[in-house]
Amino acid sequence: MADIKKAVVLAAGEGKRLRPLTYTRPKCMIQLAGKPILQHVLENLNSVGVKEAAIVVKYKKEFITEYFSKNPVDNMKLTFIEQGEKYGTAAAFAEATEFASEKFFGVAGDIITEASALRRLADGAKGDVTVALHAVEDAREYGTAVLKGGKIAAFEEKVEKPKSNLANTSLYVFEPSVFKKISALPKSPRGEYEITDILKGATAVEIKEYWLDMGMPWQLFSANEFLLASLPDNRDRVENCTIRGKIVMEKDAEVHDSVIEGNVYIGAGSYVGPHAYIRGTTSIGRDCGIGDSTTLKNSIIFDHVNAKHLTYIGDSIIGSNCNFGAATQIANYRFDAGHIKAVVNDVVIDTNRNKLGAIIGDNVKMGVLCSVMPGKMIGDGSWIDAGTVVKENIERKTHVILHQAITKKKLEGENPE
């Protein structure tokens, strides 16, 4: 493999389509299988020989810098560079001109893939720019490349009738000479400096490995499933349980008197049981309490979440520091078994899933006997009153109050004993 010791990782974006999760963290810091996406990216780079990475930050940069000051990547030096007033991927790479004085990987910080894809890309690198491409089923959602003789002859950005199904993976190998091309770029029609505008003529390397560029919240389930499948079984404090699958347990995690079916990750200090039922591919973060007769199914639970009594959470993503009152139920299936639609940035989108629960931001409190209908999103910092049925998206920091009309009537005759 080509010897590439440096990488520039783009981590400045917000990820508006991943709200409410990204109201309180950058997109690249959404956690899957116990780690932020960015950490998975850096560990892949580390495994293929990268010793230094410059991380370009902007939106909620402190979230990133503070996390990696406490959780360094072994044998990798991290440098943080703040993106300036110019927007776009090319502008972000340009911030690392002084850092990247030799051949380097340029990667997006929110891509889930395999280390072998980076090796394949490095081995095929030729010229100033080398791009990894991946065949996709629906190319309309991606920037796609038309190839001729192993090089990119044309590049299209999310067109209705693409000429190719080879998507740009946002995985590159650059020579330092690329910065001269970047500095000559004009603004794109949307007012940004786009790295895709220098891809014509670039060397193309097609990768076959798993690859996912997460644009919508429900795509996180696929990435979580891929990552958990690759982790070894690591169970420790398990008592009186029925287990049909794999458990990955961190320090001081504990499970007792419960049933686990599927691949399950349990973060440090979390407590599961008694009588919990965990199934499907499920990640539970640090210091969570999953308790008496609570069911989790195919869900991603961030840190410090409590669901201790009779709660059902299915096909959902739950932000940090959420609390579920007794008997909270998150519905994940329509009566007609049809696709669940979600409203993302005021646009109704067909998720192409017939199982999808809720996407809930950080610091949400739900009273007893709450219900949430399929595909709904609840913004961070919200309070949902007891007995409420959530049938529409809830904006962040909203108190949802249930009003009841109660009629009282005296019983005739003697009171029953």
C-alpha positions as CSV (number, residue, x, y, z in Angstrom):
1,M,0.0,0.0,0.0
2,A,1.1,3.5,-0.7
3,D,2.7,5.1,2.4
4,I,0.3,7.9,3.4
5,K,1.0,9.3,6.9
6,K,-1.3,12.4,6.9
7,A,-5.1,13.0,6.6
8,V,-7.3,16.0,6.5
9,V,-10.8,15.2,7.9
10,L,-13.7,17.6,7.4
11,A,-15.8,18.0,10.5
12,A,-17.1,21.5,10.3
13,G,-20.7,20.7,9.1
14,E,-23.9,20.8,11.2
15,G,-26.0,18.2,9.4
16,K,-29.4,20.0,9.4
17,R,-31.2,16.9,8.0
18,L,-30.1,15.0,11.1
19,R,-31.9,17.3,13.5
20,P,-32.9,17.1,16.3
21,L,-29.7,15.1,17.1
22,T,-27.5,17.8,15.6
23,Y,-29.0,20.7,17.5
24,T,-26.6,19.9,20.3
25,R,-23.7,18.2,18.5
26,P,-22.0,18.2,15.1
27,K,-23.1,15.5,12.7
28,C,-19.8,13.7,12.9
29,M,-20.2,13.3,16.7
30,I,-23.4,11.3,16.6
31,Q,-22.5,8.1,18.4
32,L,-22.8,4.6,17.0
33,A,-21.6,1.4,18.6
34,G,-20.4,3.4,21.6
35,K,-18.3,6.0,19.7
36,P,-18.8,9.1,17.7
37,I,-18.8,8.6,13.9
38,L,-15.6,10.8,13.7
39,Q,-13.8,8.4,16.1
40,H,-14.6,5.5,13.8
41,V,-13.2,7.5,10.9
42,L,-10.0,8.3,12.7
43,E,-9.5,4.7,13.8
44,N,-9.8,3.5,10.3
45,L,-7.2,6.0,9.1
46,N,-5.0,5.0,12.0
47,S,-5.2,1.3,11.0
48,V,-3.9,2.1,7.5
49,G,-0.9,4.0,8.7
50,V,-2.0,7.6,9.2
51,K,-0.1,9.1,12.1
52,E,-1.3,12.8,11.9
53,A,-4.7,14.1,11.2
54,A,-5.9,17.7,10.8
55,I,-9.6,18.0,11.7
56,V,-11.3,21.0,10.2
57,V,-14.0,22.2,12.6
58,K,-16.5,25.0,12.9
59,Y,-20.1,24.1,14.1
60,K,-20.0,23.4,17.8
61,K,-16.2,22.8,17.6
62,E,-15.8,22.6,21.3
63,F,-17.9,19.4,21.3
64,I,-15.2,17.8,19.1
65,T,-12.1,19.2,20.7
66,E,-13.2,18.5,24.3
67,Y,-14.2,14.9,23.4
68,F,-10.8,14.1,21.8
69,S,-8.8,15.7,24.6
70,K,-10.4,13.1,26.9
71,N,-10.5,10.3,24.3
72,P,-7.3,10.5,22.2
73,V,-6.8,8.1,19.3
74,D,-3.8,5.8,20.0
75,N,-0.6,6.6,18.0
76,M,-2.3,9.5,16.2
77,K,-1.5,13.2,16.5
78,L,-4.6,15.4,16.1
79,T,-4.6,19.0,15.0
80,F,-7.7,21.1,15.0
81,I,-8.2,23.9,12.4
82,E,-11.2,26.1,12.3
83,Q,-12.8,26.8,9.0
84,G,-13.0,30.5,8.2
85,E,-15.8,32.5,6.5
86,K,-15.6,30.7,3.2
87,Y,-18.0,27.8,2.9
88,G,-17.8,24.5,1.1
89,T,-15.7,21.4,1.0
90,A,-12.9,22.9,-1.1
91,A,-12.7,25.9,1.3
92,A,-12.5,23.4,4.2
93,F,-9.6,21.5,2.6
94,A,-7.8,24.8,1.8
95,E,-7.6,25.5,5.6
96,A,-5.1,22.6,5.8
97,T,-2.6,23.9,3.2
98,E,0.3,24.3,5.6
99,F,-0.5,21.0,7.3
100,A,-0.7,18.9,4.2
101,S,2.8,19.2,2.7
102,E,2.9,15.6,1.4
103,K,0.4,13.2,-0.1
104,F,-2.6,12.9,2.2
105,F,-6.0,11.4,2.6
106,G,-8.9,13.8,2.4
107,V,-12.0,12.4,4.0
108,A,-15.4,13.5,5.3
109,G,-15.7,13.0,9.1
110,D,-19.2,11.5,8.8
111,I,-18.5,8.5,6.5
112,I,-18.8,5.0,7.8
113,T,-16.7,2.5,5.8
114,E,-14.0,-0.1,6.1
115,A,-10.3,0.4,6.5
116,S,-9.8,-1.8,3.4
117,A,-11.6,0.8,1.3
118,L,-8.9,3.3,2.3
119,R,-6.2,0.8,1.4
120,R,-7.7,0.2,-2.0
121,L,-8.0,4.0,-2.6
122,A,-4.3,4.6,-1.6
123,D,-3.1,1.7,-3.8
124,G,-4.9,3.2,-6.8
125,A,-3.9,6.8,-6.3
126,K,-2.4,8.5,-9.3
127,G,-2.0,12.2,-10.0
128,D,-3.1,15.3,-8.1
129,V,-6.6,13.9,-7.2
130,T,-7.8,10.3,-6.7
131,V,-11.5,9.7,-5.8
132,A,-13.1,6.6,-4.4
133,L,-16.5,5.8,-6.0
134,H,-19.1,3.4,-4.9
135,A,-22.1,1.9,-6.9
136,V,-25.4,2.9,-5.4
137,E,-29.0,1.8,-6.2
138,D,-30.6,5.2,-6.4
139,A,-28.0,7.6,-7.8
140,R,-30.4,10.6,-7.7
141,E,-29.4,11.3,-4.1
142,Y,-25.7,11.5,-4.8
143,G,-23.0,13.3,-6.8
144,T,-22.1,10.8,-9.5
145,A,-19.1,10.4,-11.9
146,V,-19.0,9.3,-15.5
147,L,-15.7,7.5,-16.2
148,K,-13.5,7.2,-19.3
149,G,-10.3,5.3,-19.2
150,G,-10.2,5.1,-15.4
151,K,-10.6,8.9,-15.0
152,I,-13.6,11.1,-14.3
153,A,-14.9,12.5,-17.6
154,A,-17.9,14.3,-16.1
155,F,-19.4,14.8,-12.6
156,E,-23.1,15.4,-11.9
157,E,-24.6,16.6,-8.6
158,K,-27.9,15.0,-7.6
159,V,-29.7,15.0,-11.0
160,E,-33.0,13.3,-11.8
161,K,-31.6,11.1,-14.5
162,P,-28.0,10.4,-13.7
163,K,-25.7,9.0,-16.4
164,S,-23.9,6.8,-13.8
165,N,-24.6,5.0,-10.6
166,L,-21.0,5.6,-9.3
167,A,-21.4,7.9,-6.3
168,N,-18.7,10.1,-4.9
169,T,-17.8,8.7,-1.5
170,S,-16.0,11.8,-0.1
171,L,-12.9,9.7,0.2
172,Y,-9.9,11.2,-1.6
173,V,-6.1,11.0,-1.9
174,F,-4.5,14.3,-2.8
175,E,-1.1,15.6,-3.7
176,P,-0.2,19.0,-2.1
177,S,-0.4,20.4,-5.7
178,V,-4.2,20.2,-5.3
179,F,-4.2,23.4,-3.3
180,K,-3.3,25.4,-6.4
181,K,-6.4,24.0,-8.1
182,I,-8.5,24.8,-5.0
183,S,-7.3,28.4,-4.8
184,A,-8.4,29.0,-8.4
185,L,-12.0,27.7,-7.9
186,P,-14.9,30.1,-8.3
187,K,-18.0,29.9,-6.1
188,S,-20.6,27.3,-7.0
189,P,-24.1,28.3,-7.9
190,R,-25.1,27.9,-4.2
191,G,-22.3,30.3,-3.1
192,E,-19.8,27.7,-1.8
193,Y,-16.4,26.4,-2.9
194,E,-16.9,22.8,-3.9
195,I,-14.2,20.1,-4.1
196,T,-16.3,18.3,-6.7
197,D,-15.5,21.2,-9.1
198,I,-11.9,19.9,-9.4
199,L,-12.9,16.2,-9.9
200,K,-13.0,16.2,-13.7
201,G,-9.9,14.4,-14.9
202,A,-9.2,12.8,-11.5
203,T,-8.2,9.2,-11.1
204,A,-11.2,7.0,-10.1
205,V,-11.0,4.0,-7.8
206,E,-14.1,1.9,-7.3
207,I,-14.6,0.4,-3.9
208,K,-16.8,-2.5,-3.0
209,E,-16.7,-2.3,0.8
210,Y,-19.5,-1.1,3.0
211,W,-19.9,2.6,2.7
212,L,-22.5,5.0,4.0
213,D,-22.8,8.8,3.8
214,M,-25.5,9.5,6.3
215,G,-28.0,12.1,5.2
216,M,-31.1,11.1,7.1
217,P,-31.5,9.9,10.7
218,W,-32.9,6.5,9.8
219,Q,-29.7,5.7,7.9
220,L,-28.0,5.5,11.2
221,F,-29.5,2.1,11.8
222,S,-27.6,0.5,8.9
223,A,-24.3,2.0,10.1
224,N,-25.0,0.8,13.7
225,E,-25.7,-2.7,12.4
226,F,-22.5,-2.8,10.3
227,L,-20.3,-1.6,13.2
228,L,-21.8,-3.9,15.8
229,A,-21.4,-6.9,13.5
230,S,-17.6,-6.3,13.4
231,L,-17.1,-6.1,17.2
232,P,-16.2,-9.2,19.2
233,D,-18.5,-10.6,21.9
234,N,-17.4,-9.2,25.2
235,R,-19.7,-10.0,28.1
236,D,-18.8,-9.7,31.8
237,R,-21.4,-8.9,34.5
238,V,-24.3,-11.0,33.2
239,E,-26.5,-12.7,35.7
240,N,-29.5,-15.0,35.2
241,C,-30.1,-14.0,31.6
242,T,-31.2,-15.6,28.4
243,I,-28.9,-14.5,25.5
244,R,-29.4,-15.4,21.9
245,G,-26.9,-13.2,20.2
246,K,-23.8,-11.1,20.9
247,I,-23.2,-8.7,23.7
248,V,-20.4,-6.1,23.7
249,M,-20.1,-4.7,27.2
250,E,-17.9,-1.9,28.5
251,K,-16.5,-1.4,32.0
252,D,-19.0,-1.7,34.8
253,A,-21.9,-2.4,32.6
254,E,-24.3,-4.9,34.1
255,V,-27.2,-7.1,32.9
256,H,-29.4,-9.3,35.0
257,D,-32.7,-11.2,34.8
258,S,-33.2,-10.2,31.3
259,V,-33.5,-11.5,27.7
260,I,-31.2,-10.4,24.9
261,E,-31.8,-11.4,21.2
262,G,-29.4,-10.0,18.6
263,N,-26.2,-7.9,18.6
264,V,-26.3,-5.5,21.5
265,Y,-23.8,-2.9,22.7
266,I,-23.9,-1.7,26.4
267,G,-21.8,1.3,27.4
268,A,-19.8,1.7,30.5
269,G,-21.7,2.0,33.7
270,S,-25.1,1.1,32.2
271,Y,-27.5,-1.2,34.0
272,V,-30.0,-3.4,32.3
273,G,-32.7,-5.3,34.2
274,P,-34.5,-6.8,35.8
275,H,-36.9,-8.3,33.2
276,A,-35.7,-6.1,30.3
277,Y,-36.0,-7.4,26.7
278,I,-33.4,-6.1,24.3
279,R,-33.7,-7.3,20.7
280,G,-32.5,-6.6,17.2
281,T,-29.3,-4.5,16.7
282,T,-29.3,-2.1,19.6
283,S,-26.7,0.2,21.1
284,I,-27.0,1.5,24.7
285,G,-24.7,4.4,25.7
286,R,-22.9,5.1,28.9
287,D,-24.6,5.3,32.3
288,C,-28.1,4.3,31.1
289,G,-30.8,2.6,33.1
290,I,-33.0,0.1,31.2
291,G,-35.3,-1.4,33.7
292,D,-38.2,-3.4,34.8
293,S,-40.2,-4.8,31.8
294,T,-38.7,-2.3,29.4
295,T,-38.3,-3.4,25.7
296,L,-35.7,-1.9,23.4
297,K,-35.8,-3.1,19.8
298,N,-33.3,-2.2,17.0
299,S,-32.6,1.2,18.6
300,I,-29.7,3.6,19.2
301,I,-29.6,5.0,22.8
302,F,-27.1,7.8,23.6
303,D,-25.6,8.4,27.1
304,H,-27.4,8.9,30.4
305,V,-30.8,7.7,29.3
306,N,-33.4,6.2,31.7
307,A,-36.2,4.0,30.7
308,K,-36.8,2.0,33.8
309,H,-40.5,1.0,33.9
310,L,-42.7,-0.7,31.3
311,T,-41.4,1.4,28.4
312,Y,-41.3,0.3,24.7
313,I,-38.7,1.9,22.4
314,G,-38.7,0.4,18.9
315,D,-36.6,1.4,15.9
316,S,-35.8,4.7,17.5
317,I,-32.8,7.0,18.1
318,I,-32.7,8.6,21.6
319,G,-30.4,11.5,22.4
320,S,-28.5,12.0,25.6
321,N,-30.0,12.7,29.1
322,C,-33.5,11.6,28.2
323,N,-35.9,10.3,30.7
324,F,-39.0,8.2,30.0
325,G,-41.8,8.0,32.5
326,A,-43.4,4.7,33.3
327,A,-45.3,3.0,30.4
328,T,-44.0,5.4,27.7
329,Q,-44.7,3.7,24.3
330,I,-43.0,4.6,21.0
331,A,-45.0,3.3,18.1
332,N,-43.0,2.1,15.1
333,Y,-45.5,0.5,12.8
334,R,-48.6,1.7,10.8
335,F,-51.9,-0.1,10.8
336,D,-51.7,-0.5,7.0
337,A,-48.1,-1.7,7.1
338,G,-47.1,1.0,4.7
339,H,-43.9,3.1,4.5
340,I,-43.5,5.6,7.3
341,K,-43.2,9.2,6.3
342,A,-41.2,11.7,8.2
343,V,-41.1,15.5,8.1
344,V,-37.4,16.7,7.7
345,N,-36.8,20.5,7.5
346,D,-40.5,21.0,6.6
347,V,-40.4,18.5,3.8
348,V,-42.3,15.2,3.9
349,I,-40.0,12.3,3.0
350,D,-40.8,8.7,2.4
351,T,-38.4,6.8,4.6
352,N,-38.9,3.6,2.6
353,R,-39.2,1.8,6.0
354,N,-42.2,0.1,7.4
355,K,-40.6,0.1,10.9
356,L,-39.5,3.5,12.3
357,G,-40.1,4.9,15.8
358,A,-39.1,8.3,17.0
359,I,-36.0,10.5,16.7
360,I,-35.6,12.3,20.0
361,G,-33.1,15.0,20.8
362,D,-31.1,15.5,24.0
363,N,-32.6,16.3,27.4
364,V,-36.2,15.3,26.7
365,K,-38.5,14.4,29.6
366,M,-41.6,12.3,29.0
367,G,-44.3,11.8,31.6
368,V,-46.0,8.5,32.5
369,L,-48.2,6.9,29.8
370,C,-46.9,9.0,26.9
371,S,-47.1,7.7,23.4
372,V,-45.3,8.8,20.2
373,M,-46.5,7.9,16.8
374,P,-44.2,6.4,14.1
375,G,-41.6,8.7,12.4
376,K,-42.1,11.6,14.7
377,M,-39.2,13.9,15.9
378,I,-39.0,15.6,19.3
379,G,-36.6,18.5,19.7
380,D,-34.0,18.7,22.5
381,G,-35.0,20.1,25.9
382,S,-38.7,19.4,25.5
383,W,-41.1,18.2,28.1
384,I,-44.0,16.0,27.2
385,D,-46.8,15.9,29.8
386,A,-48.2,12.6,31.2
387,G,-50.7,10.9,29.0
388,T,-49.9,12.8,25.9
389,V,-50.0,11.2,22.4
390,V,-47.4,12.9,20.2
391,K,-48.8,12.9,16.6
392,E,-46.6,15.6,15.1
393,N,-43.0,16.8,15.3
394,I,-42.2,18.8,18.4
395,E,-39.9,21.8,18.1
396,R,-36.9,22.0,20.5
397,K,-37.5,23.3,24.0
398,T,-41.2,22.9,23.9
399,H,-43.5,22.0,26.8
400,V,-46.4,19.9,25.5
401,I,-49.3,20.2,27.8
402,L,-52.3,17.9,27.7
403,H,-55.7,19.4,28.5
404,Q,-58.5,17.1,29.7
405,A,-62.2,17.7,30.2
406,I,-63.3,15.8,33.2
407,T,-66.9,15.4,34.3
408,K,-67.8,14.2,37.8
409,K,-71.2,12.7,38.7
410,K,-72.6,11.5,42.0
411,L,-73.7,7.9,42.2
412,E,-77.3,7.4,43.2
413,G,-78.1,5.2,46.2
414,E,-75.7,3.7,48.7
415,N,-72.0,3.8,48.1
416,P,-70.6,0.4,47.3
417,E,-68.5,-1.1,50.1
